[in-house]
Amino acid sequence: MKIFIAAMAVFLLVACGQDQAPSATVDSQQQTPVKVAEEPSEAATQVEVSAQVDRFADIQVLSYEVPGFDQLSLQEKKLAYFLSQAALAGRDIFYDQNYQHNLRIRKLLSAVVSSYQGDRSSAEFTDLLDYAKRVWFANGIHHHYSADKMLPGFSQQALAEMVANSDQSLLPLGPGQTVEEFLAQLQAPVFDPATAARKIVLDADIDQLSASAVNFYRDVTAAEATEFYTNRLDEDPDRPVSWGLNSQLVKMDGELVERTWMVGGMYGAAIEQIVYWLNKAVTVAENDLQKAWLEKLVTYYQTGDLKDYDSYNIAWVADTDSRVDAVNGFTEVYDDPLAYRGSWESVVSIRDLEATRRISTIADQAQWFEDHAPIMDDHKKKDVVGISAKVITIVMEAGASSPSTPIGINLPNANWIRKEHGSKSVTLGNIMTAYEKASAASGLGDEFTYSEEEKERAKKYGELATLLHVDLHEVIGHASGQINEGVGTPKETLKTYSSTLDEARADLVALYFIMDPRLVELGLMPSLEVGKALYESDIRNGLQVQLRRIKPGDDLEQAHMRNRQLIASWVYEKGQPDNVVEKIVENGKTYYVIKDYDALRGLYGELLLEIQRIKSEGDYEAASALVETYGVKIDQATHQEVLDRVAPLNLAAYAGFIHPRYVPVEENGEIVDVLVEYQDDFVGQMLDYEKNHSFLPVEN
């Protein structure tokens, strides 16, 4: 589970000679060794990190620092390098999961961008380059956040002419396929707005699978998929398997069949590369616990058995001492309308030793938070176990975590593993720092803040409020509560609403406790003014600011956005009789001003009580009513006002990151150091990844 950045500029709500890698290949799984060690460029450390390196459409691309990497031991550096290579090896998987034609389209765009011999200053090429950047950033043709199809600014004819003036040997043509046939094949996927119009559709009144472009299902209806998994029986109902997490469900000869993502199975060519680098990581593991989970992860990729996945997660949670850590696999189910299938991602990190002291204080108090949560006693865990919390420094991200990245992660997602073995909660420290630097001077916060008092509170306490919100959301929120005996998992009982409500539940835990004097007693914050700053940000963002990311007339589809509006709209409505949050209109501008912070905390507690009840009891009807009433529809007048007020600021609505490059230094065939080479060219990095880290065929 993750928390993503909510509103930039307000608060941030939210691996030598012996180390040779299999080469990237398009249509073959054959592994050909290539030398990976190379000399670092002169510009290796000369990029102004955390600065904006590119801006296009509604996106800004930032860079980030990796403080502490130089202080790692050689063993730890090699481990981080190998895990980073394993991360990059899986990029193609997420593209293909998002839409079946994404890899074809990406390779077409990369071919033209890298080799076009015509006028590269022309409007047509400029439009193509802009479209390519958007596709690279979104890992496909659908917007990374809204899930809408992104249409190009160039015509079919212009594309054909640019392809004619490019190196056509770079195109991923099928056997016997001509360039003309290839372009015709992509006409509708690229240019037709009605074809694959949305990556994911959550509307319960239509067949979500037929309406969604995501490539998790082929010729399967939502009803058929639901029945398929409803009929799956767990040998141990108290420890259910995460059915469907690592496969595509297809209909073959009238029968439903799972195509498992594993070595020798679907996505095998990329997974073999991942396993290659994971096996290298095993050789430099820091300790036996880390070695154990790395080996179990390899086993899982080799067998595709979800019980092996559970074994890996249990071993991974047990490793709390290693400095270097990683997530690698099919993890979050946000992109599946039915919440079964996991999007592939990888996050490689090192522990921030100093900052971890703060988050560890929260983790150590997990039982206190559980005992004092405003939920029913039957829904509380009697013994909260194994919550490991730390602040991490990101080394590399790929798949669903890149270029757009979360700022907090809590895993594993299986409720029974969390209950019996615990979980790991992390805050992405260097990513939050980079966001903070980029957003400091935007002016967005001032635009929607009513009083000077609120503005000063945001400046003084906003950063700390954000850090504590993420810590509480991930460490306490996602680890809290329990499901009643005999009730199925949330994806089975709450279906399409499960992700939204679990994010809302975690947010509400953070919002409720951020105003508790206990946090002051623990030395986590100087006063309750920090809590007030978070409350003000939460109301502004949920009711107004996040709407700047949505096109007029659209509903909210993304789980985190639904969650934020649901919370803010519910407490605003329920607090109206007592004027808890007042709506003020001055000079044609609307502001939401909190009049009673204690009463607002009480409302957050009431909503948390209800959402935990819904999850614990599996109350689908109540889940549907709550999300559809408060989390989906947008007031159009409010939306237009937000867009009008934001337009003069000329802000990018979204941000993501270009990643450093890690260069192994060799002597006599042995890695003797690994250097960090910061990058400042988003296009260059994407073309490098296309050339050196692309392993899947275009048809999988």
VMD Tcl script that draws the C-alpha trace (Angstrom):
set ca {
  {0.00 0.00 0.00}
  {1.21 3.46 -0.78}
  {0.61 7.11 -0.17}
  {1.12 9.42 -3.12}
  {1.85 13.11 -3.26}
  {-1.42 14.96 -3.02}
  {-0.80 18.59 -3.76}
  {2.57 20.00 -4.72}
  {3.33 23.29 -3.02}
  {0.75 22.85 -0.30}
  {1.73 19.77 1.69}
  {3.13 16.53 0.36}
  {0.08 14.47 1.44}
  {0.34 12.47 1.62}
  {24.53 -3.59 -9.24}
  {33.03 -6.69 -14.30}
  {34.08 -9.24 -15.81}
  {32.44 -11.72 -13.53}
  {29.36 -9.46 -13.20}
  {27.98 -9.56 -16.70}
  {24.32 -9.07 -17.46}
  {22.18 -10.72 -20.10}
  {21.67 -8.24 -22.89}
  {18.43 -6.55 -23.79}
  {16.59 -8.20 -26.64}
  {13.27 -7.61 -28.31}
  {12.08 -10.94 -29.59}
  {14.40 -13.49 -28.04}
  {14.89 -14.88 -24.57}
  {18.47 -15.83 -25.34}
  {20.89 -14.35 -22.82}
  {23.97 -12.76 -24.33}
  {26.53 -11.40 -21.85}
  {27.47 -7.76 -22.21}
  {29.93 -5.72 -20.19}
  {28.12 -3.43 -17.73}
  {31.06 -1.72 -16.07}
  {32.07 1.55 -17.70}
  {33.81 4.81 -17.00}
  {31.64 7.47 -15.37}
  {31.15 10.65 -17.37}
  {32.75 13.92 -16.34}
  {29.27 15.21 -15.48}
  {28.69 12.42 -12.99}
  {28.23 14.71 -10.01}
  {27.64 18.06 -11.73}
  {23.84 17.98 -12.11}
  {21.93 20.29 -9.82}
  {19.96 17.56 -8.13}
  {16.39 18.14 -7.00}
  {16.06 20.69 -9.80}
  {13.51 20.50 -12.59}
  {15.12 18.77 -15.54}
  {12.13 18.74 -17.90}
  {8.62 20.15 -18.24}
  {5.92 19.05 -20.68}
  {2.13 18.83 -20.74}
  {1.02 18.71 -17.07}
  {4.29 17.13 -15.92}
  {7.54 18.30 -14.42}
  {10.48 15.90 -14.13}
  {12.76 16.35 -11.14}
  {16.01 14.79 -9.96}
  {16.85 13.63 -6.47}
  {19.94 13.12 -4.37}
  {21.08 9.82 -2.83}
  {22.76 10.98 0.38}
  {24.67 8.28 2.20}
  {25.46 6.13 -0.84}
  {29.15 7.05 -0.78}
  {29.34 5.94 2.87}
  {28.11 2.43 2.11}
  {30.53 -0.47 2.27}
  {31.60 -2.00 -1.04}
  {29.38 -4.99 -0.30}
  {26.37 -2.72 0.26}
  {27.12 -0.68 -2.89}
  {27.29 -3.85 -4.99}
  {24.05 -5.05 -3.46}
  {22.30 -1.76 -4.26}
  {23.69 -1.88 -7.80}
  {22.54 -5.45 -8.46}
  {19.07 -4.70 -7.08}
  {18.87 -1.56 -9.24}
  {19.66 -3.62 -12.32}
  {16.94 -6.07 -11.31}
  {14.56 -3.14 -11.06}
  {15.36 -1.80 -14.53}
  {15.01 -5.29 -16.01}
  {11.29 -5.32 -15.27}
  {10.23 -2.00 -16.82}
  {8.65 -3.59 -19.90}
  {6.30 -5.64 -17.74}
  {4.41 -2.66 -16.39}
  {4.07 -1.13 -19.87}
  {2.47 -4.32 -21.15}
  {0.24 -4.67 -18.11}
  {-1.12 -1.20 -18.72}
  {-2.19 -1.87 -22.32}
  {-1.47 -4.58 -24.87}
  {-0.08 -2.17 -27.51}
  {2.06 -0.04 -25.20}
  {5.37 -1.68 -26.05}
  {4.76 -1.34 -29.79}
  {3.91 2.31 -29.38}
  {6.84 3.04 -27.08}
  {9.33 1.36 -29.40}
  {7.89 3.25 -32.38}
  {8.26 6.57 -30.58}
  {11.75 5.73 -29.34}
  {12.81 4.81 -32.89}
  {11.67 8.15 -34.30}
  {13.00 10.26 -31.42}
  {16.42 8.61 -31.60}
  {16.88 8.47 -35.38}
  {14.67 11.01 -37.18}
  {16.69 12.72 -39.93}
  {14.19 15.43 -40.82}
  {13.64 18.86 -39.32}
  {13.73 18.23 -35.57}
  {12.52 21.77 -34.91}
  {9.30 21.26 -36.89}
  {5.93 21.40 -35.18}
  {5.27 17.76 -36.08}
  {8.45 16.44 -34.47}
  {7.99 18.71 -31.46}
  {4.51 17.28 -30.98}
  {5.82 13.73 -31.34}
  {8.58 14.37 -28.80}
  {6.03 15.78 -26.37}
  {3.80 12.73 -26.85}
  {6.76 10.39 -26.39}
  {7.64 12.07 -23.10}
  {4.09 11.69 -21.88}
  {4.04 8.01 -22.84}
  {7.39 7.41 -21.12}
  {6.23 9.16 -17.98}
  {2.92 7.28 -17.85}
  {4.38 3.88 -18.80}
  {1.94 3.81 -21.66}
  {-0.66 5.79 -23.56}
  {-2.95 6.44 -20.59}
  {-2.33 9.25 -18.16}
  {-0.58 7.91 -15.08}
  {-3.11 9.47 -12.70}
  {-6.38 10.18 -14.48}
  {-6.17 6.94 -16.57}
  {-7.52 8.81 -19.61}
  {-6.10 8.04 -23.02}
  {-3.57 10.65 -24.11}
  {-3.99 11.67 -27.75}
  {-1.07 12.92 -29.87}
  {-0.83 16.39 -31.37}
  {0.44 15.10 -34.73}
  {-1.53 13.45 -37.52}
  {-1.32 9.94 -38.96}
  {0.20 11.37 -42.12}
  {2.81 13.30 -40.16}
  {3.72 10.15 -38.25}
  {4.12 8.17 -41.45}
  {6.41 10.87 -42.90}
  {8.55 10.97 -39.77}
  {8.85 7.18 -39.75}
  {9.91 7.29 -43.41}
  {12.78 9.61 -42.39}
  {13.86 7.46 -39.43}
  {15.82 4.22 -39.02}
  {13.09 1.67 -39.75}
  {15.28 -1.20 -38.55}
  {14.45 0.02 -35.03}
  {10.73 -0.63 -35.51}
  {9.30 -3.75 -33.84}
  {7.78 -5.21 -37.00}
  {6.10 -8.58 -36.86}
  {7.18 -11.47 -39.09}
  {6.58 -10.40 -42.70}
  {4.95 -7.17 -41.59}
  {5.56 -4.02 -43.62}
  {6.01 -0.58 -42.14}
  {2.67 0.44 -43.61}
  {0.93 -2.54 -42.00}
  {2.62 -1.79 -38.70}
  {1.40 1.82 -38.71}
  {-2.08 0.71 -39.71}
  {-2.10 -1.70 -36.77}
  {-1.46 1.22 -34.41}
  {-3.87 3.67 -36.00}
  {-6.74 3.07 -33.60}
  {-4.62 2.52 -30.47}
  {-2.83 5.83 -31.02}
  {-5.31 8.11 -32.77}
  {-8.86 6.90 -32.10}
  {-10.18 8.46 -28.87}
  {-12.82 5.73 -28.51}
  {-10.33 2.85 -28.65}
  {-8.99 2.01 -25.19}
  {-10.38 5.29 -23.93}
  {-9.55 4.63 -20.28}
  {-6.99 2.38 -18.65}
  {-9.25 1.55 -15.73}
  {-12.99 2.01 -15.27}
  {-14.54 1.49 -11.85}
  {-18.17 2.23 -12.71}
  {-20.11 -0.62 -11.09}
  {-23.02 -0.14 -13.51}
  {-21.05 -1.39 -16.51}
  {-18.67 -4.27 -17.14}
  {-15.45 -2.82 -15.79}
  {-13.19 -5.29 -17.59}
  {-14.67 -4.69 -21.02}
  {-14.47 -0.93 -20.50}
  {-10.90 -0.93 -19.16}
  {-7.85 -1.00 -21.42}
  {-5.61 -2.52 -18.77}
  {-4.07 -5.78 -19.99}
  {-4.90 -8.01 -17.02}
  {-7.77 -9.81 -18.76}
  {-8.55 -10.96 -22.32}
  {-12.12 -11.69 -23.43}
  {-13.29 -12.05 -19.82}
  {-16.19 -10.24 -18.17}
  {-16.13 -8.93 -14.62}
  {-18.83 -11.43 -13.64}
  {-16.84 -14.34 -15.08}
  {-13.63 -13.27 -13.32}
  {-15.40 -12.77 -10.01}
  {-17.02 -16.20 -10.22}
  {-13.69 -17.78 -11.19}
  {-12.03 -16.59 -8.00}
  {-15.06 -17.01 -5.78}
  {-14.88 -20.71 -6.57}
  {-11.23 -20.92 -5.53}
  {-10.93 -22.65 -2.17}
  {-8.15 -21.91 0.28}
  {-6.62 -24.85 2.12}
  {-6.33 -22.56 5.12}
  {-9.12 -19.94 5.09}
  {-7.34 -17.98 7.80}
  {-4.34 -17.57 5.50}
  {-5.89 -16.96 2.07}
  {-3.78 -17.00 -1.06}
  {-3.66 -13.77 -3.09}
  {-5.43 -15.38 -6.03}
  {-4.81 -13.73 -9.39}
  {-1.99 -11.50 -8.19}
  {0.62 -12.72 -10.69}
  {-1.24 -13.75 -13.81}
  {-3.32 -12.62 -16.75}
  {-6.78 -14.19 -16.92}
  {-7.82 -15.12 -20.46}
  {-10.52 -17.14 -22.16}
  {-9.21 -19.98 -24.34}
  {-11.59 -22.34 -26.11}
  {-14.36 -21.15 -23.84}
  {-12.41 -21.83 -20.64}
  {-10.84 -19.34 -18.26}
  {-7.07 -19.81 -17.99}
  {-4.42 -18.00 -15.94}
  {-1.21 -17.10 -17.77}
  {1.25 -16.87 -14.90}
  {3.97 -14.22 -14.85}
  {7.07 -16.29 -14.14}
  {10.27 -17.69 -15.58}
  {9.18 -19.75 -18.57}
  {5.72 -18.19 -18.50}
  {4.23 -14.88 -19.52}
  {6.82 -12.09 -19.20}
  {9.46 -14.80 -18.83}
  {12.10 -12.95 -20.87}
  {12.08 -9.99 -18.47}
  {11.68 -12.09 -15.35}
  {14.75 -14.13 -16.30}
  {16.73 -10.89 -16.27}
  {15.29 -9.93 -12.89}
  {16.23 -13.34 -11.49}
  {19.74 -13.03 -12.93}
  {20.36 -9.84 -10.94}
  {18.60 -11.09 -7.83}
  {20.93 -14.09 -7.83}
  {23.86 -11.66 -8.04}
  {22.38 -9.83 -5.05}
  {22.24 -13.09 -3.08}
  {26.03 -13.35 -3.31}
  {26.51 -10.04 -1.48}
  {23.60 -10.19 0.97}
  {24.26 -8.35 4.20}
  {23.04 -11.15 6.47}
  {21.25 -14.50 6.53}
  {17.76 -12.97 6.84}
  {18.28 -10.83 3.76}
  {19.76 -13.76 1.86}
  {16.71 -15.83 2.80}
  {14.14 -13.46 1.34}
  {16.18 -12.85 -1.79}
  {16.35 -16.61 -2.40}
  {12.63 -17.01 -1.71}
  {11.84 -14.18 -4.14}
  {13.86 -15.98 -6.82}
  {11.99 -19.20 -6.04}
  {8.65 -17.41 -6.39}
  {9.62 -15.97 -9.78}
  {10.69 -19.46 -10.88}
  {7.59 -21.34 -9.71}
  {4.88 -18.67 -9.96}
  {3.35 -20.29 -6.87}
  {1.57 -17.73 -4.72}
  {2.34 -19.75 -1.60}
  {5.99 -19.11 -2.41}
  {5.07 -15.45 -2.62}
  {3.69 -15.61 0.91}
  {6.88 -17.32 2.10}
  {8.94 -14.56 0.52}
  {6.85 -11.85 2.20}
  {7.15 -13.48 5.61}
  {10.93 -13.70 5.21}
  {11.13 -10.12 3.90}
  {9.20 -8.73 6.87}
  {11.58 -10.52 9.25}
  {14.60 -8.69 7.82}
  {14.58 -5.45 9.79}
  {18.32 -4.86 10.23}
  {19.67 -4.64 6.67}
  {20.79 -1.23 5.43}
  {19.86 -1.98 1.81}
  {16.33 -3.14 0.99}
  {14.10 -3.65 -2.03}
  {10.60 -4.32 -3.22}
  {10.42 -6.27 -6.47}
  {7.32 -7.94 -7.85}
  {3.62 -7.79 -8.59}
  {2.44 -5.77 -5.65}
  {-0.35 -3.19 -5.72}
  {-3.79 -3.91 -7.19}
  {-4.90 -0.32 -7.84}
  {-4.83 -0.82 -11.63}
  {-7.10 -3.85 -11.64}
  {-10.80 -2.87 -11.61}
  {-11.44 -6.03 -9.58}
  {-8.38 -5.58 -7.32}
  {-6.88 -9.03 -7.98}
  {-3.83 -8.44 -10.17}
  {-0.65 -6.76 -9.03}
  {1.17 -4.17 -11.09}
  {4.88 -4.89 -11.36}
  {7.19 -2.50 -9.55}
  {10.53 -2.24 -7.83}
  {11.86 0.14 -5.19}
  {15.50 -0.07 -4.10}
  {16.58 1.88 -1.04}
  {19.04 2.41 1.78}
  {18.03 3.24 5.32}
  {18.29 6.86 6.48}
  {19.66 6.15 9.94}
  {19.02 9.56 11.49}
  {15.51 10.14 10.16}
  {14.46 6.58 11.04}
  {14.56 7.50 14.72}
  {11.38 9.58 14.28}
  {9.32 6.96 12.52}
  {10.57 4.22 14.88}
  {9.09 6.13 17.79}
  {5.68 5.84 16.14}
  {6.12 2.15 15.38}
  {7.09 1.44 18.98}
  {3.73 2.90 20.08}
  {1.62 0.85 17.64}
  {-0.30 -0.96 20.36}
  {-1.12 2.32 22.10}
  {-2.52 3.76 18.87}
  {-4.57 0.60 18.26}
  {-5.96 0.62 21.78}
  {-6.94 4.31 21.56}
  {-8.37 4.25 18.03}
  {-12.02 5.40 17.81}
  {-13.22 2.09 16.37}
  {-15.18 -0.84 17.82}
  {-13.25 -3.03 20.24}
  {-14.06 -6.12 18.16}
  {-12.31 -4.47 15.22}
  {-9.08 -3.76 17.10}
  {-6.05 -6.02 17.10}
  {-5.40 -7.32 20.59}
  {-1.71 -7.81 19.86}
  {-0.10 -5.63 17.21}
  {3.01 -7.45 16.02}
  {6.11 -6.79 13.98}
  {5.63 -3.27 12.64}
  {9.00 -2.21 11.23}
  {9.24 1.45 10.33}
  {12.04 3.45 8.76}
  {12.85 6.40 6.56}
  {14.57 5.35 3.39}
  {16.68 6.97 0.72}
  {15.61 5.87 -2.74}
  {18.35 4.42 -4.92}
  {16.23 3.26 -7.87}
  {12.57 2.83 -8.80}
  {10.90 1.15 -11.75}
  {7.54 -0.03 -13.00}
  {4.51 1.28 -11.15}
  {6.73 3.36 -8.84}
  {8.43 5.37 -11.59}
  {8.69 8.06 -12.81}
  {5.73 9.03 -10.61}
  {6.56 7.77 -7.16}
  {4.83 7.24 -3.84}
  {6.17 9.01 -0.77}
  {5.24 6.22 1.65}
  {4.89 2.45 1.42}
  {3.49 -0.20 3.76}
  {3.84 -3.86 2.82}
  {2.98 -6.70 2.55}
  {-0.67 -6.27 1.61}
  {-1.96 -9.66 2.78}
  {-3.92 -8.99 5.95}
  {-3.08 -12.34 7.54}
  {0.67 -11.83 7.09}
  {0.40 -8.36 8.60}
  {-1.52 -9.75 11.55}
  {0.74 -12.73 12.24}
  {4.16 -11.52 11.09}
  {3.91 -7.75 10.89}
  {4.70 -5.27 8.16}
  {7.30 -2.80 6.97}
  {6.41 0.87 6.73}
  {8.72 3.32 5.01}
  {8.78 7.01 4.23}
  {10.76 7.98 1.12}
  {12.88 10.71 2.67}
  {14.93 11.96 -0.27}
  {11.88 11.96 -2.54}
  {9.94 14.11 -0.08}
  {12.90 16.47 0.18}
  {13.04 16.82 -3.60}
  {9.31 17.52 -3.78}
  {9.60 20.11 -1.02}
  {12.40 21.96 -2.82}
  {10.51 21.96 -6.10}
  {7.25 23.19 -4.60}
  {8.53 25.82 -2.20}
  {7.97 28.82 -4.46}
  {4.91 27.78 -6.46}
  {2.32 30.01 -4.78}
  {-0.38 27.35 -4.84}
  {-0.70 27.21 -1.08}
  {-1.32 30.91 -0.74}
  {-4.00 30.90 -3.42}
  {-6.37 28.66 -1.46}
  {-5.39 29.69 2.08}
  {-7.74 32.20 3.65}
  {-5.84 33.87 6.45}
  {-2.30 34.98 7.19}
  {-2.45 32.81 10.31}
  {-3.00 29.70 8.18}
  {-0.21 30.72 5.80}
  {2.25 31.18 8.65}
  {1.21 27.87 10.20}
  {1.79 26.14 6.87}
  {5.24 27.69 6.49}
  {6.25 26.85 10.05}
  {4.75 23.39 10.46}
  {3.77 22.16 7.01}
  {6.82 20.01 6.34}
  {6.64 18.30 9.73}
  {2.89 17.83 9.34}
  {3.51 16.07 6.04}
  {6.16 13.78 7.50}
  {3.98 12.78 10.44}
  {0.97 12.28 8.17}
  {2.91 9.86 5.98}
  {4.39 8.09 9.02}
  {1.02 7.65 10.73}
  {-0.74 6.66 7.48}
  {1.77 3.95 6.62}
  {2.97 2.72 10.01}
  {-0.25 2.84 12.01}
  {-3.08 3.32 9.51}
  {-2.48 0.43 7.13}
  {-1.44 -1.88 9.98}
  {-4.47 -1.18 12.14}
  {-7.80 -2.95 12.58}
  {-8.86 -6.49 11.81}
  {-11.50 -8.28 9.75}
  {-14.23 -10.22 11.51}
  {-13.85 -13.98 11.59}
  {-15.46 -15.57 8.55}
  {-15.45 -12.37 6.47}
  {-13.58 -12.47 3.17}
  {-10.73 -10.22 2.09}
  {-11.64 -6.62 1.14}
  {-11.12 -7.26 -2.57}
  {-13.71 -10.05 -2.29}
  {-16.23 -8.19 -0.13}
  {-15.78 -4.53 -1.08}
  {-14.65 -5.19 -4.66}
  {-13.89 -1.99 -6.61}
  {-14.22 0.14 -3.49}
  {-11.61 -1.71 -1.43}
  {-8.58 0.39 -2.42}
  {-10.34 3.72 -1.93}
  {-11.65 2.78 1.50}
  {-8.38 1.33 2.74}
  {-6.54 4.51 1.76}
  {-9.28 6.54 3.45}
  {-9.00 4.42 6.58}
  {-5.23 4.94 6.77}
  {-5.60 8.68 6.17}
  {-8.23 8.94 8.89}
  {-5.98 7.20 11.38}
  {-3.33 9.83 10.65}
  {-5.80 12.70 10.83}
  {-7.30 11.51 14.09}
  {-4.01 11.04 15.93}
  {-2.18 14.11 14.54}
  {-4.24 16.17 17.02}
  {-3.55 13.88 19.96}
  {-1.36 15.33 22.75}
  {0.38 11.95 22.84}
  {2.46 13.01 19.83}
  {3.68 16.04 21.74}
  {4.48 13.88 24.78}
  {6.54 11.57 22.55}
  {8.53 14.53 21.27}
  {7.33 14.01 17.71}
  {5.99 17.53 17.35}
  {6.22 20.74 19.38}
  {2.51 21.44 19.66}
  {-0.93 20.72 18.23}
  {-0.33 23.53 15.75}
  {1.24 20.83 13.55}
  {-2.07 18.98 13.57}
  {-3.97 22.14 12.68}
  {-1.67 22.66 9.70}
  {-2.46 19.15 8.46}
  {-6.20 19.61 8.97}
  {-6.18 22.82 6.94}
  {-4.24 21.18 4.13}
  {-6.49 18.12 4.12}
  {-9.67 20.17 3.77}
  {-8.26 22.45 1.08}
  {-6.86 19.61 -0.96}
  {-9.85 17.29 -0.68}
  {-12.42 19.95 -1.57}
  {-10.46 22.08 -4.02}
  {-6.78 21.82 -4.85}
  {-6.60 18.25 -6.17}
  {-9.31 19.10 -8.72}
  {-6.72 20.99 -10.76}
  {-5.59 17.58 -12.00}
  {-8.97 16.60 -13.45}
  {-10.48 17.47 -16.82}
  {-13.83 19.31 -16.75}
  {-16.75 16.89 -16.71}
  {-14.75 13.89 -15.49}
  {-15.47 11.94 -12.33}
  {-12.79 10.93 -9.86}
  {-11.46 7.45 -10.66}
  {-8.10 7.23 -8.87}
  {-8.34 5.62 -5.42}
  {-6.29 8.23 -3.56}
  {-8.21 11.14 -5.08}
  {-11.53 9.50 -4.25}
  {-10.31 8.94 -0.73}
  {-9.33 12.58 -0.20}
  {-12.59 14.00 -1.52}
  {-14.63 11.43 0.39}
  {-13.08 12.43 3.71}
  {-13.21 16.18 3.18}
  {-16.73 16.19 1.73}
  {-18.12 13.93 4.46}
  {-16.74 15.92 7.39}
  {-17.72 19.21 5.76}
  {-21.31 18.04 5.31}
  {-21.63 16.43 8.73}
  {-20.10 19.47 10.41}
  {-22.37 22.05 8.77}
  {-24.96 22.20 11.61}
  {-22.18 23.27 13.99}
  {-20.20 25.28 11.42}
  {-17.13 23.08 11.98}
  {-15.77 24.06 8.56}
  {-17.04 27.32 7.13}
  {-17.31 28.08 3.42}
  {-16.33 31.69 2.75}
  {-16.60 33.45 -0.63}
  {-14.68 36.69 -1.10}
  {-14.03 38.48 -4.37}
  {-15.35 35.49 -6.27}
  {-12.95 33.11 -4.54}
  {-14.04 30.26 -2.27}
  {-12.19 29.32 0.89}
  {-12.82 26.60 3.47}
  {-11.92 27.71 6.97}
  {-11.86 25.40 10.00}
  {-13.70 26.90 12.95}
  {-13.51 24.01 15.42}
  {-10.47 21.72 15.21}
  {-11.59 19.49 18.09}
  {-14.99 18.94 16.52}
  {-13.32 18.17 13.20}
  {-11.15 15.58 14.93}
  {-14.32 14.03 16.30}
  {-15.79 13.82 12.80}
  {-12.64 12.16 11.49}
  {-13.03 9.62 14.29}
  {-16.67 8.95 13.41}
  {-15.84 8.34 9.77}
  {-12.93 6.08 10.74}
  {-15.29 4.07 12.94}
  {-17.67 3.55 10.02}
  {-15.03 2.71 7.40}
  {-13.36 0.21 9.74}
  {-16.79 -1.35 10.37}
  {-17.37 -1.61 6.61}
  {-14.01 -3.36 6.12}
  {-14.35 -5.61 9.17}
  {-17.87 -6.72 8.26}
  {-17.46 -6.71 4.47}
  {-20.44 -4.37 4.01}
  {-20.47 -3.81 0.25}
  {-23.69 -1.81 0.18}
  {-22.39 0.69 2.71}
  {-19.05 0.88 0.89}
  {-20.77 1.64 -2.39}
  {-23.03 4.28 -0.85}
  {-20.17 6.04 0.91}
  {-17.77 6.17 -2.05}
  {-20.38 6.97 -4.69}
  {-21.97 9.70 -2.57}
  {-18.83 11.49 -1.45}
  {-15.85 10.29 -3.48}
  {-16.77 10.18 -7.16}
  {-18.77 13.13 -8.44}
  {-17.24 16.61 -8.72}
  {-19.12 19.86 -8.27}
  {-18.58 21.46 -11.68}
  {-18.74 25.07 -10.48}
  {-16.11 24.37 -7.84}
  {-13.98 22.55 -10.38}
  {-14.06 25.43 -12.86}
  {-13.20 27.92 -10.15}
  {-10.19 25.86 -9.13}
  {-8.98 25.63 -12.73}
  {-9.41 29.37 -13.23}
  {-7.49 30.22 -10.07}
  {-4.64 27.82 -10.79}
  {-4.17 28.74 -14.46}
  {-2.19 31.99 -13.86}
  {0.30 30.10 -11.69}
  {1.38 27.97 -14.68}
  {2.07 24.95 -12.51}
  {2.60 21.37 -13.53}
  {-0.10 19.30 -11.89}
  {2.14 16.26 -11.51}
  {5.78 15.54 -10.86}
  {8.06 12.55 -11.14}
  {11.73 11.73 -11.25}
  {14.68 10.96 -13.42}
  {16.94 8.43 -11.73}
  {20.67 8.41 -11.05}
  {22.86 6.01 -12.92}
  {25.07 3.59 -11.00}
  {28.41 2.87 -12.61}
  {30.51 -0.06 -11.37}
  {34.25 0.54 -11.39}
  {36.36 -2.54 -12.14}
  {39.91 -3.59 -11.50}
  {41.11 -6.94 -12.83}
  {37.55 -8.04 -13.48}
  {36.33 -7.22 -9.98}
  {33.99 -4.41 -8.91}
  {35.97 -2.17 -6.56}
  {33.48 0.70 -6.32}
  {30.10 1.87 -7.57}
  {29.70 5.54 -8.47}
  {26.53 7.61 -8.57}
  {26.07 9.52 -11.80}
  {23.24 12.06 -11.58}
  {21.27 12.66 -14.77}
  {19.63 15.76 -16.25}
  {18.23 14.45 -19.55}
  {14.85 12.70 -19.32}
  {14.73 11.87 -23.03}
  {18.27 10.53 -22.92}
  {17.47 8.30 -19.97}
  {14.37 6.89 -21.64}
  {16.31 6.11 -24.83}
  {19.07 4.50 -22.77}
  {16.51 2.32 -21.00}
  {15.02 1.38 -24.39}
  {18.42 0.29 -25.66}
  {19.82 -1.43 -22.57}
  {16.92 -2.46 -20.36}
  {14.18 -3.70 -22.69}
  {13.68 -7.45 -22.73}
  {10.12 -8.27 -23.75}
  {8.69 -8.80 -27.20}
  {5.87 -6.45 -28.16}
  {3.32 -9.28 -28.05}
  {3.16 -11.23 -24.80}
}
mol new
graphics top color blue
foreach p $ca { graphics top sphere $p radius 0.5 }
foreach p [lrange $ca 0 end-1] q [lrange $ca 1 end] { graphics top cylinder $p $q radius 0.2 }
display resetview
